[in-house]
């Protein structure tokens, strides 16, 4: 498998775990130095801070789809950029929550040979088409 496919596989593992709302598996896919820069929250650095945010996010039972726009990978480091769409259910009134935007996910290969998410940043520009 080439490096780009390894990055896509790591991203798909993360998406599957996220869409299953499986916080333990999601957290296992993060690098200890994870930086999460979400458009509506303060920056979260490190697994404990990111996990705290994910616990809150999973209250809406989110589901994400991702459309790749660019993927660059070199030995030990790679990133995927693209558009995302999120849907969820408001825990209070049951209404549907939606969001869309762009995301950049940077992966780093650890000493064990596993790709881990080390930087995750999203935004909501006006040209998103999903």
Secondary structure, DSSP 4 states (H G I P E B T S, - for coil): --HHHHHHHHHHHHHHHHHTT-HHHHHHTEEEEEEEE-TTS--EESHHHHHHHHHHHGGG--EEEEEEEEEEEETTEEEEEEEEEEEEE-TTT--EEEEEEEEEEEEEE-TTS-EEEEEEEEE--TT---
